[in-house]
Amino acid sequence: MTQTMEKRRARKLEREDALAIILGLTRTGEELKAARIDFNMAVEPELVEACVYRINALQSQYAYYLRLAKERELAQSYGALCSRQKQEAKG
C-alpha cells in the first residue's frame, strides 16, 4: 500500500471514530433525559432505585464520551450537532 493510501485510510478511520464519539454523546444524552423523566414518574421504591442506577450508569457513559471528545478536540463538532438538532426540533 502506498503512503497516500495509508494516509487516506487513517483519516477515514479518524473521521469514523469522531462520528462514533459524537453519536455516542448524543444518544447517551437522550437516554439520560429519558431516564430522568422515568425517575420523576417512578412511584415504587424498586423503580426509583432502578432509575437511580440507570442515571448513574448513563452519567458515567456520558463522561466517558465527553472525555474522548475533548481529547480529540471534537467540541466544536458536537456543539454544531447539538445546535442543528435544536433547530430541527423547533422548526
Biopython code that builds the backbone (N, CA, C, O; Angstrom):
import numpy as np
from Bio.PDB.StructureBuilder import StructureBuilder

atoms = [
    (1, "MET", "N", (0.850, -1.177, 0.000)),
    (1, "MET", "CA", (0.000, 0.000, 0.000)),
    (1, "MET", "C", (0.898, 1.244, 0.000)),
    (1, "MET", "O", (1.910, 1.287, 0.700)),
    (2, "THR", "N", (0.528, 2.225, -0.769)),
    (2, "THR", "CA", (1.337, 3.438, -0.820)),
    (2, "THR", "C", (1.061, 4.313, 0.398)),
    (2, "THR", "O", (0.080, 4.119, 1.116)),
    (3, "GLN", "N", (1.946, 5.276, 0.612)),
    (3, "GLN", "CA", (1.770, 6.178, 1.758)),
    (3, "GLN", "C", (0.500, 6.995, 1.628)),
    (3, "GLN", "O", (-0.169, 7.260, 2.627)),
    (4, "THR", "N", (0.159, 7.395, 0.424)),
    (4, "THR", "CA", (-1.054, 8.191, 0.209)),
    (4, "THR", "C", (-2.288, 7.399, 0.603)),
    (4, "THR", "O", (-3.186, 7.922, 1.263)),
    (5, "MET", "N", (-2.329, 6.148, 0.198)),
    (5, "MET", "CA", (-3.478, 5.307, 0.539)),
    (5, "MET", "C", (-3.557, 5.084, 2.045)),
    (5, "MET", "O", (-4.646, 5.070, 2.619)),
    (6, "GLU", "N", (-2.409, 4.910, 2.680)),
    (6, "GLU", "CA", (-2.375, 4.710, 4.127)),
    (6, "GLU", "C", (-2.868, 5.955, 4.862)),
    (6, "GLU", "O", (-3.592, 5.855, 5.853)),
    (7, "LYS", "N", (-2.470, 7.124, 4.370)),
    (7, "LYS", "CA", (-2.915, 8.381, 4.987)),
    (7, "LYS", "C", (-4.415, 8.556, 4.828)),
    (7, "LYS", "O", (-5.101, 8.977, 5.759)),
    (8, "ARG", "N", (-4.923, 8.233, 3.647)),
    (8, "ARG", "CA", (-6.377, 8.334, 3.415)),
    (8, "ARG", "C", (-7.133, 7.400, 4.353)),
    (8, "ARG", "O", (-8.144, 7.773, 4.948)),
    (9, "ARG", "N", (-6.626, 6.195, 4.469)),
    (9, "ARG", "CA", (-7.272, 5.210, 5.350)),
    (9, "ARG", "C", (-7.244, 5.687, 6.803)),
    (9, "ARG", "O", (-8.232, 5.546, 7.524)),
    (10, "ALA", "N", (-6.123, 6.247, 7.228)),
    (10, "ALA", "CA", (-6.008, 6.750, 8.601)),
    (10, "ALA", "C", (-6.974, 7.905, 8.844)),
    (10, "ALA", "O", (-7.608, 7.972, 9.897)),
    (11, "ARG", "N", (-7.090, 8.812, 7.880)),
    (11, "ARG", "CA", (-8.037, 9.933, 8.023)),
    (11, "ARG", "C", (-9.478, 9.433, 8.073)),
    (11, "ARG", "O", (-10.298, 9.940, 8.838)),
    (12, "LYS", "N", (-9.771, 8.436, 7.249)),
    (12, "LYS", "CA", (-11.121, 7.876, 7.249)),
    (12, "LYS", "C", (-11.437, 7.252, 8.606)),
    (12, "LYS", "O", (-12.535, 7.436, 9.130)),
    (13, "LEU", "N", (-10.498, 6.526, 9.170)),
    (13, "LEU", "CA", (-10.694, 5.918, 10.494)),
    (13, "LEU", "C", (-10.866, 6.985, 11.566)),
    (13, "LEU", "O", (-11.682, 6.822, 12.474)),
    (14, "GLU", "N", (-10.109, 8.072, 11.475)),
    (14, "GLU", "CA", (-10.250, 9.169, 12.431)),
    (14, "GLU", "C", (-11.636, 9.785, 12.343)),
    (14, "GLU", "O", (-12.251, 10.076, 13.369)),
    (15, "ARG", "N", (-12.135, 9.988, 11.128)),
    (15, "ARG", "CA", (-13.487, 10.549, 10.950)),
    (15, "ARG", "C", (-14.552, 9.608, 11.509)),
    (15, "ARG", "O", (-15.509, 10.043, 12.150)),
    (16, "GLU", "N", (-14.371, 8.322, 11.258)),
    (16, "GLU", "CA", (-15.332, 7.345, 11.771)),
    (16, "GLU", "C", (-15.319, 7.311, 13.293)),
    (16, "GLU", "O", (-16.373, 7.212, 13.919)),
    (17, "ASP", "N", (-14.133, 7.394, 13.892)),
    (17, "ASP", "CA", (-14.030, 7.442, 15.354)),
    (17, "ASP", "C", (-14.706, 8.691, 15.894)),
    (17, "ASP", "O", (-15.439, 8.631, 16.881)),
    (18, "ALA", "N", (-14.457, 9.827, 15.246)),
    (18, "ALA", "CA", (-15.057, 11.086, 15.688)),
    (18, "ALA", "C", (-16.578, 11.005, 15.608)),
    (18, "ALA", "O", (-17.275, 11.445, 16.522)),
    (19, "LEU", "N", (-17.086, 10.448, 14.527)),
    (19, "LEU", "CA", (-18.536, 10.310, 14.372)),
    (19, "LEU", "C", (-19.110, 9.398, 15.441)),
    (19, "LEU", "O", (-20.169, 9.689, 15.997)),
    (20, "ALA", "N", (-18.434, 8.310, 15.733)),
    (20, "ALA", "CA", (-18.901, 7.378, 16.771)),
    (20, "ALA", "C", (-18.947, 8.057, 18.131)),
    (20, "ALA", "O", (-19.872, 7.826, 18.909)),
    (21, "ILE", "N", (-17.958, 8.890, 18.422)),
    (21, "ILE", "CA", (-17.936, 9.602, 19.702)),
    (21, "ILE", "C", (-19.076, 10.602, 19.777)),
    (21, "ILE", "O", (-19.768, 10.685, 20.792)),
    (22, "ILE", "N", (-19.272, 11.359, 18.713)),
    (22, "ILE", "CA", (-20.347, 12.358, 18.698)),
    (22, "ILE", "C", (-21.707, 11.690, 18.803)),
    (22, "ILE", "O", (-22.574, 12.158, 19.541)),
    (23, "LEU", "N", (-21.900, 10.603, 18.071)),
    (23, "LEU", "CA", (-23.172, 9.879, 18.159)),
    (23, "LEU", "C", (-23.359, 9.272, 19.539)),
    (23, "LEU", "O", (-24.473, 9.261, 20.064)),
    (24, "GLY", "N", (-22.288, 8.770, 20.131)),
    (24, "GLY", "CA", (-22.367, 8.229, 21.484)),
    (24, "GLY", "C", (-22.789, 9.288, 22.487)),
    (24, "GLY", "O", (-23.619, 9.028, 23.358)),
    (25, "LEU", "N", (-22.220, 10.478, 22.367)),
    (25, "LEU", "CA", (-22.601, 11.593, 23.248)),
    (25, "LEU", "C", (-24.075, 11.941, 23.065)),
    (25, "LEU", "O", (-24.808, 12.121, 24.037)),
    (26, "THR", "N", (-24.491, 12.031, 21.819)),
    (26, "THR", "CA", (-25.872, 12.414, 21.526)),
    (26, "THR", "C", (-26.855, 11.377, 22.052)),
    (26, "THR", "O", (-27.821, 11.718, 22.735)),
    (27, "ARG", "N", (-26.610, 10.125, 21.735)),
    (27, "ARG", "CA", (-27.521, 9.053, 22.176)),
    (27, "ARG", "C", (-27.558, 8.937, 23.700)),
    (27, "ARG", "O", (-28.624, 8.775, 24.294)),
    (28, "THR", "N", (-26.394, 9.022, 24.318)),
    (28, "THR", "CA", (-26.338, 8.910, 25.771)),
    (28, "THR", "C", (-27.062, 10.075, 26.428)),
    (28, "THR", "O", (-27.753, 9.895, 27.431)),
    (29, "GLY", "N", (-26.906, 11.267, 25.867)),
    (29, "GLY", "CA", (-27.627, 12.431, 26.383)),
    (29, "GLY", "C", (-29.136, 12.254, 26.294)),
    (29, "GLY", "O", (-29.864, 12.609, 27.222)),
    (30, "GLU", "N", (-29.603, 11.706, 25.177)),
    (30, "GLU", "CA", (-31.038, 11.456, 25.009)),
    (30, "GLU", "C", (-31.531, 10.396, 25.988)),
    (30, "GLU", "O", (-32.605, 10.536, 26.573)),
    (31, "GLU", "N", (-30.749, 9.342, 26.164)),
    (31, "GLU", "CA", (-31.127, 8.289, 27.118)),
    (31, "GLU", "C", (-31.140, 8.831, 28.543)),
    (31, "GLU", "O", (-31.974, 8.431, 29.355)),
    (32, "LEU", "N", (-30.227, 9.730, 28.842)),
    (32, "LEU", "CA", (-30.163, 10.331, 30.167)),
    (32, "LEU", "C", (-31.399, 11.178, 30.440)),
    (32, "LEU", "O", (-31.946, 11.148, 31.542)),
    (33, "LYS", "N", (-31.835, 11.930, 29.441)),
    (33, "LYS", "CA", (-33.070, 12.726, 29.590)),
    (33, "LYS", "C", (-34.266, 11.806, 29.858)),
    (33, "LYS", "O", (-35.092, 12.077, 30.731)),
    (34, "ALA", "N", (-34.340, 10.722, 29.095)),
    (34, "ALA", "CA", (-35.449, 9.774, 29.270)),
    (34, "ALA", "C", (-35.394, 9.124, 30.654)),
    (34, "ALA", "O", (-36.427, 8.928, 31.294)),
    (35, "ALA", "N", (-34.187, 8.792, 31.112)),
    (35, "ALA", "CA", (-34.038, 8.165, 32.435)),
    (35, "ALA", "C", (-34.475, 9.122, 33.543)),
    (35, "ALA", "O", (-35.068, 8.702, 34.536)),
    (36, "ARG", "N", (-34.182, 10.391, 33.369)),
    (36, "ARG", "CA", (-34.598, 11.384, 34.370)),
    (36, "ARG", "C", (-36.114, 11.555, 34.382)),
    (36, "ARG", "O", (-36.714, 11.744, 35.440)),
    (37, "ILE", "N", (-36.720, 11.488, 33.220)),
    (37, "ILE", "CA", (-38.186, 11.552, 33.147)),
    (37, "ILE", "C", (-38.786, 10.338, 33.853)),
    (37, "ILE", "O", (-39.735, 10.467, 34.627)),
    (38, "ASP", "N", (-38.224, 9.154, 33.580)),
    (38, "ASP", "CA", (-38.695, 7.934, 34.247)),
    (38, "ASP", "C", (-38.547, 8.052, 35.756)),
    (38, "ASP", "O", (-39.439, 7.650, 36.503)),
    (39, "PHE", "N", (-37.418, 8.605, 36.207)),
    (39, "PHE", "CA", (-37.182, 8.781, 37.633)),
    (39, "PHE", "C", (-38.256, 9.683, 38.247)),
    (39, "PHE", "O", (-38.779, 9.388, 39.322)),
    (40, "ASN", "N", (-38.576, 10.764, 37.573)),
    (40, "ASN", "CA", (-39.578, 11.702, 38.096)),
    (40, "ASN", "C", (-40.982, 11.098, 38.134)),
    (40, "ASN", "O", (-41.843, 11.564, 38.881)),
    (41, "MET", "N", (-41.207, 10.071, 37.336)),
    (41, "MET", "CA", (-42.525, 9.452, 37.293)),
    (41, "MET", "C", (-42.607, 8.190, 38.154)),
    (41, "MET", "O", (-43.699, 7.683, 38.410)),
    (42, "ALA", "N", (-41.468, 7.690, 38.595)),
    (42, "ALA", "CA", (-41.443, 6.449, 39.368)),
    (42, "ALA", "C", (-42.052, 6.663, 40.750)),
    (42, "ALA", "O", (-41.823, 7.684, 41.397)),
    (43, "VAL", "N", (-42.835, 5.675, 41.187)),
    (43, "VAL", "CA", (-43.500, 5.751, 42.483)),
    (43, "VAL", "C", (-42.994, 4.656, 43.416)),
    (43, "VAL", "O", (-42.742, 4.900, 44.596)),
    (44, "GLU", "N", (-42.850, 3.477, 42.888)),
    (44, "GLU", "CA", (-42.429, 2.334, 43.688)),
    (44, "GLU", "C", (-40.940, 2.441, 44.022)),
    (44, "GLU", "O", (-40.141, 2.818, 43.165)),
    (45, "PRO", "N", (-40.566, 2.115, 45.250)),
    (45, "PRO", "CA", (-39.155, 2.217, 45.659)),
    (45, "PRO", "C", (-38.195, 1.444, 44.752)),
    (45, "PRO", "O", (-37.085, 1.906, 44.483)),
    (46, "GLU", "N", (-38.620, 0.272, 44.282)),
    (46, "GLU", "CA", (-37.757, -0.525, 43.421)),
    (46, "GLU", "C", (-37.504, 0.177, 42.093)),
    (46, "GLU", "O", (-36.396, 0.132, 41.560)),
    (47, "LEU", "N", (-38.539, 0.825, 41.562)),
    (47, "LEU", "CA", (-38.383, 1.544, 40.303)),
    (47, "LEU", "C", (-37.519, 2.790, 40.474)),
    (47, "LEU", "O", (-36.718, 3.122, 39.600)),
    (48, "VAL", "N", (-37.685, 3.474, 41.597)),
    (48, "VAL", "CA", (-36.849, 4.644, 41.885)),
    (48, "VAL", "C", (-35.383, 4.218, 41.944)),
    (48, "VAL", "O", (-34.514, 4.866, 41.362)),
    (49, "GLU", "N", (-35.124, 3.130, 42.648)),
    (49, "GLU", "CA", (-33.755, 2.630, 42.768)),
    (49, "GLU", "C", (-33.184, 2.242, 41.407)),
    (49, "GLU", "O", (-32.031, 2.547, 41.104)),
    (50, "ALA", "N", (-33.987, 1.574, 40.595)),
    (50, "ALA", "CA", (-33.534, 1.183, 39.255)),
    (50, "ALA", "C", (-33.213, 2.414, 38.410)),
    (50, "ALA", "O", (-32.236, 2.425, 37.661)),
    (51, "CYS", "N", (-34.037, 3.442, 38.535)),
    (51, "CYS", "CA", (-33.792, 4.679, 37.790)),
    (51, "CYS", "C", (-32.505, 5.354, 38.240)),
    (51, "CYS", "O", (-31.762, 5.891, 37.419)),
    (52, "VAL", "N", (-32.244, 5.328, 39.523)),
    (52, "VAL", "CA", (-31.009, 5.924, 40.048)),
    (52, "VAL", "C", (-29.792, 5.201, 39.476)),
    (52, "VAL", "O", (-28.835, 5.846, 39.047)),
    (53, "TYR", "N", (-29.820, 3.879, 39.466)),
    (53, "TYR", "CA", (-28.715, 3.113, 38.914)),
    (53, "TYR", "C", (-28.544, 3.420, 37.422)),
    (53, "TYR", "O", (-27.424, 3.589, 36.939)),
    (54, "ARG", "N", (-29.661, 3.490, 36.704)),
    (54, "ARG", "CA", (-29.613, 3.771, 35.266)),
    (54, "ARG", "C", (-29.028, 5.155, 35.008)),
    (54, "ARG", "O", (-28.192, 5.319, 34.120)),
    (55, "ILE", "N", (-29.462, 6.149, 35.779)),
    (55, "ILE", "CA", (-28.961, 7.512, 35.612)),
    (55, "ILE", "C", (-27.464, 7.559, 35.902)),
    (55, "ILE", "O", (-26.706, 8.183, 35.159)),
    (56, "ASN", "N", (-27.037, 6.905, 36.975)),
    (56, "ASN", "CA", (-25.607, 6.887, 37.313)),
    (56, "ASN", "C", (-24.781, 6.240, 36.203)),
    (56, "ASN", "O", (-23.715, 6.740, 35.845)),
    (57, "ALA", "N", (-25.270, 5.141, 35.668)),
    (57, "ALA", "CA", (-24.549, 4.456, 34.596)),
    (57, "ALA", "C", (-24.461, 5.349, 33.354)),
    (57, "ALA", "O", (-23.408, 5.439, 32.723)),
    (58, "LEU", "N", (-25.553, 5.997, 33.015)),
    (58, "LEU", "CA", (-25.559, 6.866, 31.838)),
    (58, "LEU", "C", (-24.675, 8.096, 32.038)),
    (58, "LEU", "O", (-24.042, 8.566, 31.093)),
    (59, "GLN", "N", (-24.632, 8.616, 33.257)),
    (59, "GLN", "CA", (-23.747, 9.747, 33.526)),
    (59, "GLN", "C", (-22.286, 9.339, 33.354)),
    (59, "GLN", "O", (-21.484, 10.117, 32.837)),
    (60, "SER", "N", (-21.940, 8.144, 33.776)),
    (60, "SER", "CA", (-20.579, 7.641, 33.592)),
    (60, "SER", "C", (-20.259, 7.477, 32.108)),
    (60, "SER", "O", (-19.178, 7.844, 31.648)),
    (61, "GLN", "N", (-21.207, 6.926, 31.378)),
    (61, "GLN", "CA", (-21.020, 6.733, 29.944)),
    (61, "GLN", "C", (-20.879, 8.084, 29.242)),
    (61, "GLN", "O", (-20.032, 8.240, 28.363)),
    (62, "TYR", "N", (-21.703, 9.058, 29.626)),
    (62, "TYR", "CA", (-21.638, 10.386, 29.031)),
    (62, "TYR", "C", (-20.279, 11.031, 29.325)),
    (62, "TYR", "O", (-19.679, 11.639, 28.440)),
    (63, "ALA", "N", (-19.800, 10.902, 30.548)),
    (63, "ALA", "CA", (-18.495, 11.459, 30.927)),
    (63, "ALA", "C", (-17.380, 10.823, 30.093)),
    (63, "ALA", "O", (-16.433, 11.502, 29.699)),
    (64, "TYR", "N", (-17.492, 9.541, 29.832)),
    (64, "TYR", "CA", (-16.507, 8.837, 29.008)),
    (64, "TYR", "C", (-16.460, 9.430, 27.594)),
    (64, "TYR", "O", (-15.387, 9.776, 27.098)),
    (65, "TYR", "N", (-17.628, 9.543, 26.947)),
    (65, "TYR", "CA", (-17.673, 10.100, 25.598)),
    (65, "TYR", "C", (-17.211, 11.560, 25.580)),
    (65, "TYR", "O", (-16.542, 11.990, 24.641)),
    (66, "LEU", "N", (-17.563, 12.303, 26.598)),
    (66, "LEU", "CA", (-17.156, 13.703, 26.673)),
    (66, "LEU", "C", (-15.635, 13.816, 26.798)),
    (66, "LEU", "O", (-15.021, 14.680, 26.173)),
    (67, "ARG", "N", (-15.034, 12.946, 27.600)),
    (67, "ARG", "CA", (-13.575, 12.935, 27.736)),
    (67, "ARG", "C", (-12.913, 12.625, 26.399)),
    (67, "ARG", "O", (-11.936, 13.270, 26.018)),
    (68, "LEU", "N", (-13.451, 11.630, 25.686)),
    (68, "LEU", "CA", (-12.904, 11.298, 24.369)),
    (68, "LEU", "C", (-13.035, 12.465, 23.401)),
    (68, "LEU", "O", (-12.113, 12.747, 22.635)),
    (69, "ALA", "N", (-14.174, 13.141, 23.435)),
    (69, "ALA", "CA", (-14.397, 14.284, 22.544)),
    (69, "ALA", "C", (-13.407, 15.403, 22.849)),
    (69, "ALA", "O", (-12.874, 16.030, 21.934)),
    (70, "LYS", "N", (-13.165, 15.651, 24.110)),
    (70, "LYS", "CA", (-12.215, 16.695, 24.495)),
    (70, "LYS", "C", (-10.794, 16.323, 24.081)),
    (70, "LYS", "O", (-10.047, 17.163, 23.580)),
    (71, "GLU", "N", (-10.430, 15.069, 24.292)),
    (71, "GLU", "CA", (-9.092, 14.617, 23.906)),
    (71, "GLU", "C", (-8.860, 14.766, 22.408)),
    (71, "GLU", "O", (-7.751, 15.077, 21.973)),
    (72, "ARG", "N", (-9.896, 14.546, 21.631)),
    (72, "ARG", "CA", (-9.776, 14.623, 20.173)),
    (72, "ARG", "C", (-10.216, 15.990, 19.636)),
    (72, "ARG", "O", (-10.311, 16.200, 18.427)),
    (73, "GLU", "N", (-10.481, 16.903, 20.561)),
    (73, "GLU", "CA", (-10.883, 18.270, 20.215)),
    (73, "GLU", "C", (-12.105, 18.282, 19.287)),
    (73, "GLU", "O", (-12.108, 18.952, 18.255)),
    (74, "LEU", "N", (-13.121, 17.541, 19.669)),
    (74, "LEU", "CA", (-14.349, 17.444, 18.892)),
    (74, "LEU", "C", (-15.451, 18.358, 19.425)),
    (74, "LEU", "O", (-16.597, 18.269, 18.984)),
    (75, "ALA", "N", (-15.119, 19.220, 20.354)),
    (75, "ALA", "CA", (-16.134, 20.051, 21.000)),
    (75, "ALA", "C", (-16.909, 20.878, 19.988)),
    (75, "ALA", "O", (-18.129, 20.989, 20.107)),
    (76, "GLN", "N", (-16.248, 21.460, 19.000)),
    (76, "GLN", "CA", (-16.944, 22.274, 18.011)),
    (76, "GLN", "C", (-17.900, 21.433, 17.180)),
    (76, "GLN", "O", (-19.016, 21.863, 16.889)),
    (77, "SER", "N", (-17.470, 20.243, 16.797)),
    (77, "SER", "CA", (-18.342, 19.358, 16.017)),
    (77, "SER", "C", (-19.577, 18.979, 16.816)),
    (77, "SER", "O", (-20.687, 18.968, 16.284)),
    (78, "TYR", "N", (-19.387, 18.667, 18.097)),
    (78, "TYR", "CA", (-20.508, 18.291, 18.943)),
    (78, "TYR", "C", (-21.439, 19.478, 19.162)),
    (78, "TYR", "O", (-22.660, 19.329, 19.125)),
    (79, "GLY", "N", (-20.863, 20.654, 19.389)),
    (79, "GLY", "CA", (-21.673, 21.861, 19.575)),
    (79, "GLY", "C", (-22.506, 22.172, 18.350)),
    (79, "GLY", "O", (-23.674, 22.541, 18.471)),
    (80, "ALA", "N", (-21.927, 22.028, 17.181)),
    (80, "ALA", "CA", (-22.656, 22.265, 15.936)),
    (80, "ALA", "C", (-23.775, 21.249, 15.764)),
    (80, "ALA", "O", (-24.868, 21.601, 15.320)),
    (81, "LEU", "N", (-23.518, 20.010, 16.105)),
    (81, "LEU", "CA", (-24.537, 18.973, 16.003)),
    (81, "LEU", "C", (-25.703, 19.265, 16.942)),
    (81, "LEU", "O", (-26.862, 19.124, 16.551)),
    (82, "CYS", "N", (-25.407, 19.670, 18.175)),
    (82, "CYS", "CA", (-26.456, 19.993, 19.143)),
    (82, "CYS", "C", (-27.295, 21.177, 18.666)),
    (82, "CYS", "O", (-28.521, 21.163, 18.778)),
    (83, "SER", "N", (-26.638, 22.187, 18.140)),
    (83, "SER", "CA", (-27.358, 23.360, 17.636)),
    (83, "SER", "C", (-28.282, 22.980, 16.492)),
    (83, "SER", "O", (-29.424, 23.436, 16.426)),
    (84, "ARG", "N", (-27.784, 22.143, 15.593)),
    (84, "ARG", "CA", (-28.585, 21.696, 14.462)),
    (84, "ARG", "C", (-29.800, 20.907, 14.935)),
    (84, "ARG", "O", (-30.895, 21.077, 14.401)),
    (85, "GLN", "N", (-29.615, 20.045, 15.935)),
    (85, "GLN", "CA", (-30.717, 19.245, 16.451)),
    (85, "GLN", "C", (-31.775, 20.130, 17.110)),
    (85, "GLN", "O", (-32.971, 19.886, 16.956)),
    (86, "LYS", "N", (-31.343, 21.145, 17.835)),
    (86, "LYS", "CA", (-32.292, 22.055, 18.496)),
    (86, "LYS", "C", (-33.098, 22.817, 17.441)),
    (86, "LYS", "O", (-34.305, 23.001, 17.603)),
    (87, "GLN", "N", (-32.447, 23.259, 16.368)),
    (87, "GLN", "CA", (-33.147, 23.966, 15.306)),
    (87, "GLN", "C", (-34.165, 23.066, 14.620)),
    (87, "GLN", "O", (-35.276, 23.500, 14.317)),
    (88, "GLU", "N", (-33.795, 21.831, 14.378)),
    (88, "GLU", "CA", (-34.708, 20.876, 13.750)),
    (88, "GLU", "C", (-35.909, 20.594, 14.652)),
    (88, "GLU", "O", (-37.027, 20.432, 14.162)),
    (89, "ALA", "N", (-35.690, 20.536, 15.941)),
    (89, "ALA", "CA", (-36.770, 20.266, 16.897)),
    (89, "ALA", "C", (-37.758, 21.426, 16.943)),
    (89, "ALA", "O", (-38.959, 21.217, 17.115)),
    (90, "LYS", "N", (-37.255, 22.642, 16.789)),
    (90, "LYS", "CA", (-38.118, 23.825, 16.821)),
    (90, "LYS", "C", (-38.952, 23.954, 15.564)),
    (90, "LYS", "O", (-40.132, 24.301, 15.622)),
    (91, "GLY", "N", (-38.342, 23.678, 14.444)),
    (91, "GLY", "CA", (-38.985, 24.015, 13.197)),
    (91, "GLY", "C", (-39.474, 22.917, 12.409)),
    (91, "GLY", "O", (-40.033, 23.130, 11.333)),
]
sb = StructureBuilder()
sb.init_structure("model")
sb.init_model(0)
sb.init_chain("A")
sb.init_seg("    ")
for serial, (resi, resn, name, xyz) in enumerate(atoms, 1):
    if name == "N":
        sb.init_residue(resn, " ", resi, " ")
    sb.init_atom(name, np.array(xyz, "f"), 0.0, 1.0, " ", f" {name:<3s}", serial, name[0])
structure = sb.get_structure()
